Amino acid sequence: MTLEEGLELIENYKKALKKFLETLPEQSVQLGSEMIQTLSMNSKNEIANLEAIEKALKQQPKYQSGLSE
């Protein structure tokens, strides 16, 4: 996998998590407010983690990216 492919996967996952966060309020009747809060917090943390990984990957020279093709 190349660096670009890895970054694209991260971006796609972040988009999916953001879409999930957008649809959570619609699920409040079935899930309850406490579960919505937990899922929201977990998703936001996951997005922050992905952004940190993405930033670290972009800062490394390509030859030291750690990703194998």
C-alpha positions as CSV (number, residue, x, y, z in Angstrom):
1,M,0.0,0.0,0.0
2,T,1.3,3.4,-0.9
3,L,1.2,6.5,1.3
4,E,-1.4,8.0,-0.9
5,E,-3.6,4.9,-0.7
6,G,-3.3,4.9,3.0
7,L,-4.2,8.6,3.3
8,E,-7.2,8.0,1.0
9,L,-8.4,5.1,3.2
10,I,-8.1,7.4,6.2
11,E,-10.1,10.1,4.5
12,N,-12.8,7.7,3.5
13,Y,-13.1,6.4,7.0
14,K,-13.3,9.9,8.4
15,K,-16.1,10.8,5.9
16,A,-18.0,7.7,7.0
17,L,-17.7,8.6,10.7
18,K,-18.8,12.2,10.0
19,K,-21.9,10.8,8.1
20,F,-22.6,8.5,11.0
21,L,-22.5,11.5,13.4
22,E,-24.9,13.3,11.2
23,T,-27.4,10.5,11.3
24,L,-27.2,9.8,15.1
25,P,-29.8,12.3,16.2
26,E,-32.4,10.4,14.1
27,Q,-31.7,7.3,16.1
28,S,-32.3,8.9,19.5
29,V,-35.7,7.4,20.1
30,Q,-34.4,3.9,19.6
31,L,-31.0,4.3,21.3
32,G,-31.6,6.8,24.0
33,S,-29.6,10.0,24.8
34,E,-26.9,8.3,26.8
35,M,-26.0,5.9,24.0
36,I,-26.1,8.8,21.5
37,Q,-23.6,10.8,23.6
38,T,-21.3,7.8,23.9
39,L,-21.4,7.0,20.2
40,S,-20.8,10.7,19.4
41,M,-17.9,11.0,21.7
42,N,-16.3,7.8,20.5
43,S,-16.7,8.8,16.8
44,K,-15.3,12.3,17.4
45,N,-12.3,10.7,19.2
46,E,-11.8,8.3,16.3
47,I,-11.8,11.2,13.9
48,A,-9.2,13.0,16.0
49,N,-7.1,9.8,16.1
50,L,-7.3,9.5,12.3
51,E,-6.4,13.1,11.8
52,A,-3.3,12.6,14.0
53,I,-2.2,9.6,12.0
54,E,-2.8,11.4,8.8
55,K,-0.7,14.4,9.9
56,A,2.1,12.1,11.1
57,L,2.1,10.2,7.7
58,K,2.2,13.5,5.8
59,Q,5.2,14.7,7.7
60,Q,7.4,11.7,7.1
61,P,9.5,11.5,4.0
62,K,8.0,9.0,1.6
63,Y,11.0,6.6,1.9
64,Q,10.4,6.4,5.7
65,S,6.6,6.2,5.6
66,G,6.5,2.7,7.1
67,L,3.9,1.6,4.6
68,S,4.8,-1.3,2.3
69,E,3.6,-1.5,-1.2
